[in-house]
């Protein structure tokens, strides 16, 4: 009797993959004395567990059409009254409110915020900064992350794969404010090797809503 791996249940395929990665990491740890390589491999295995171990996590694909319509509406207008929301999704107010509370509890809705006009908030200048670290050890990454969390000008900070380590989005009042941020804050952070800045000339498209198919 013959069978292929593709015929396995999804859970069994994931288990085999995780076992393979664990064995591979164990062999590398035994054969190498490079602490950085060990750290990177262990971090990779942890990421695999997170990505593949959460197979039972609900996503929008598990929601019905009404729930998805609620999410779409709330993304456009988080302050909409429950009565108006219920009318938009063809429900009565009570079951509509219950659905919203369930979506909040299950983590589909994480928060409700007010989006400010950056010009009126004295943050008209938007820029993206590529950051390359001199070292990518765990300690260096943790230190840099902590520094980013403390800088009010930084709106977004993502660790990326490619020719540099981080991509930062900042908003400041003007070019003078940017120069102060660069000279007095960013350049004083220990461990930064080099940076490249791209100043936004025009916001062609800027939105916060995620695409949800109905």
C-alpha positions in Angstrom: 0.0 0.0 0.0 1.6 3.3 -1.1 0.6 6.8 -0.2 2.1 10.3 -0.6 2.8 13.0 2.0 0.2 15.2 0.3 -2.4 12.7 1.4 -1.7 13.2 5.1 -4.0 15.3 7.2 -2.8 18.9 7.4 -2.0 18.6 11.1 0.3 15.6 10.4 2.1 17.5 7.7 2.7 20.4 10.1 3.9 18.0 12.8 6.4 16.4 10.4 7.7 19.8 9.3 8.2 21.0 12.9 10.0 17.8 13.8 12.3 18.2 10.8 13.2 21.8 11.8 13.7 20.8 15.5 16.1 18.0 14.5 17.9 20.3 12.1 18.4 23.0 14.7 19.6 20.4 17.2 22.3 19.1 14.8 23.5 22.7 14.1 23.7 23.5 17.8 25.9 20.4 18.4 28.2 21.1 15.4 28.7 24.9 15.7 30.1 27.2 18.3 28.6 30.3 16.5 26.2 31.8 19.1 24.7 34.1 16.5 23.9 31.2 14.1 22.3 29.3 17.0 20.2 32.2 18.0 19.0 32.8 14.5 18.0 29.2 14.0 16.2 29.0 17.3 14.4 32.2 16.5 13.4 30.7 13.1 12.0 27.5 14.7 10.0 29.7 17.2 8.6 31.6 14.3 7.6 28.3 12.6 5.8 27.1 15.7 3.9 30.4 15.8 2.9 30.4 12.2 2.0 26.7 11.9 0.9 26.1 15.4 -1.9 28.6 15.3 -3.8 26.6 12.7 -7.0 26.7 14.8 -7.0 30.5 15.0 -10.1 32.1 13.5 -9.7 34.4 10.5 -12.2 36.4 8.4 -12.6 33.3 6.2 -14.3 31.7 9.2 -16.8 34.5 9.5 -20.2 34.7 7.8 -21.1 37.5 5.4 -22.8 39.6 8.1 -19.8 39.6 10.4 -17.6 40.7 7.4 -20.0 43.5 6.5 -19.9 44.7 10.1 -16.1 44.8 10.0 -16.1 46.6 6.7 -18.5 49.2 8.0 -16.7 49.8 11.3 -13.4 50.2 9.5 -14.9 53.1 7.6 -16.7 54.6 10.6 -15.9 53.4 14.1 -18.3 55.9 15.6 -21.4 54.6 13.8 -24.4 54.2 16.0 -25.4 50.5 16.6 -28.9 51.3 15.2 -27.4 52.5 12.0 -24.9 49.7 11.8 -27.7 47.2 12.3 -29.6 48.8 9.5 -26.6 48.6 7.2 -26.1 44.9 7.7 -29.8 44.0 7.8 -30.0 43.1 11.5 -32.0 44.3 14.4 -29.9 46.3 17.0 -29.6 43.6 19.7 -28.1 40.8 17.7 -25.9 43.3 15.8 -24.5 44.6 19.1 -23.9 41.0 20.2 -22.0 40.3 17.0 -19.8 43.4 17.5 -19.0 42.4 21.1 -18.1 38.9 19.9 -15.8 40.3 17.2 -14.1 42.4 19.8 -13.7 39.4 22.2 -12.2 37.2 19.5 -9.7 39.9 18.5 -10.9 40.8 15.1 -11.5 44.4 16.4 -8.5 45.5 18.4 -9.4 49.2 19.1 -11.3 52.3 18.1 -9.4 55.4 17.4 -9.7 58.9 16.0 -7.6 59.7 12.9 -6.2 63.2 13.1 -5.3 65.5 10.2 -1.5 65.5 10.3 -1.3 69.1 9.0 -3.5 70.4 11.8 -1.6 68.2 14.3 1.7 69.9 13.2 3.0 66.6 11.7 2.7 67.5 8.0 6.1 66.0 7.0 6.1 62.2 6.5 9.3 60.3 5.9 10.5 56.7 5.7 13.9 55.8 7.0 15.9 52.6 6.2 18.0 51.6 9.2 20.9 49.2 9.1 22.3 47.9 12.4 26.0 47.3 13.0 25.0 44.0 14.7 21.8 41.9 14.7 22.4 40.1 18.0 19.4 39.6 20.2 20.7 42.2 22.6 21.2 44.8 19.8 17.7 44.2 18.4 16.0 44.4 21.8 17.8 47.7 22.5 16.9 49.2 19.2 13.2 48.1 19.6 13.0 49.7 23.0 14.4 53.0 21.6 11.9 53.0 18.8 9.0 52.6 21.3 10.2 55.7 23.2 10.3 58.0 20.2 7.0 59.9 19.7 7.9 60.9 16.1 8.0 57.2 15.0 4.6 56.0 13.8 5.6 52.6 12.5 8.7 50.5 12.9 9.1 47.2 11.1 11.9 44.7 11.1 12.4 43.7 7.4 14.3 41.2 5.3 16.5 42.6 2.6 19.4 45.0 2.3 18.6 46.8 5.6 17.2 45.8 9.0 14.3 48.2 9.8 11.9 50.5 8.0 10.7 53.4 10.1 7.8 55.8 9.3 8.0 59.1 11.0 5.8 62.2 11.1 7.3 65.6 12.1 6.3 69.2 11.7 8.8 70.3 9.0 12.3 69.7 7.7 13.9 71.5 10.7 12.0 69.1 13.0 13.3 66.2 10.9 16.9 67.4 11.2 16.5 67.7 15.0 15.0 64.2 15.1 17.9 62.8 13.1 20.7 64.6 14.9 19.4 64.6 18.4 17.5 61.3 18.6 18.1 58.7 15.9 21.8 59.3 15.4 22.4 58.9 19.2 21.0 55.4 19.3 23.8 52.9 19.8 24.3 50.2 17.2 23.0 52.0 14.1 25.4 51.5 11.1 23.7 53.7 8.5 20.4 55.2 7.5 18.6 56.3 4.3 15.7 58.7 4.3 12.9 59.1 1.8 10.7 62.2 2.3 7.1 61.8 1.1 6.1 64.5 -1.4 2.5 63.5 -1.8 0.2 61.0 -0.2 -1.2 59.3 -3.3 -3.1 56.7 -1.2 -3.2 56.4 2.5 -5.8 54.3 4.3 -6.2 52.3 7.4 -9.0 49.9 6.3 -8.0 46.3 5.5 -9.6 44.6 2.5 -12.3 42.1 3.5 -14.1 40.1 0.8 -17.8 39.8 1.4 
